[in-house]
């Protein structure tokens, strides 16, 4: 639903560099949003729940755990015949650090 709403207000960039910048901003936006709802304990989705559980069991940094999960999913999808583009790679490698940054910013901003 949000994509349908945003498409009306955010035009598709015409130039490749603009598309790349939009993709990078989108990854950070998703990471920050993840930080907000994970800190607020609103209930993690399947992938975020797995991320939190693995982080608690392994004591590895959340960025590394999330990156491992996303890169694994991309690898399996590619092996099964899916396409992998620059946006997919940006998300797979960038969402872990973005979620970690989002968690850090939310915790520091709201003193959790």
N, C-alpha and C positions, 0 to 999 in steps of 0.2 A: 504494500500500500504506500509506504514512504517513497519508494522508487517512482511510482506513478505520479505522486505529488511533486517530487523534486524535479522530474524530467520537464515539467512545465516551467520551472523557474531557473534551472541551471542548464544553459545551452551546452550542447556537445562542442568541445573546443575543436577548432578547425586545424590547428597545427599540432604536430607530434609532441613538441616540448610542452605545450599546454595540456595535452592529454596526459602526459607523464606526470606533470605537476598535480593535476587533479587526482590521479591515482595515488600519488604519495600522500596528499592531504586526506584522501578517503581512508587510507590505512591508519593514519594517526587518529582520525575521527572515530573509527571503529574501535581502536585500542583505548581511547579515552572513554568512550561509551561503555566498553567492557569494564574498565576500572570503576566507573560510577556504579554500575549495577552489582559488581562483585563485592565492593566495599559496603554497599547498602544491604547486602544479604537478601537480594530479591529472588534468589534461586538461580543457580547456574544452569545453563543449557547442557546438552550432552557433551559437547567438546570442551566447554569451559569446566564442567564438573570433572571430566577426566583430567584436565590440566591441573586443577586444584588438588585432586586426589594424588596424582603422580608427584606433584611438587611437595606435598606433605610427606609422602612415603620416601622420596629420594633426597629431600632437602636441597635439590638443585635450584638454581635461580628460575623464577617463573618464566622469564624470557626464553631461556634455553628449553624448558619443557614445552612451551607453546610452539616454539619454532620447530622442535623435533616432531610434534604432532602434525603440524601443517605440512612440513616437508614430506613426512611419511604419506600423508593423504594425497599430496600432489604426485608423488612417485608412483603410488598404487594406481591412481587415476590415469597417469600417462602410460603405465605398463598395460593397462586394460584398453588402451586405444584413445584416450581422451587427448584433447589439445592443451598445450601449455604455452601461454604467451607471457609477455613481459608483465602484464597486470597480475597474472597468477603467481609469477615468481616474486613480484614485489610484495604481494600479500603474504605468501608463504614465509618469506624471509623477514618481513617487516612487522608482522602482527605480534610476534613474541615480544620484541623490544617495545612496541607501541602499547601493549597491554601492561607491561611492567612500568612504563612511564606513566600511563594513565592511573594505575594503582598508586604509584608514588605521589603523583600530583594531587589526587583526591585525598589520600591519607594526610598529606601535609597541609592541604588547604582547609580541610574540615577537622583536623586534629584527631583522627581516629587511631 
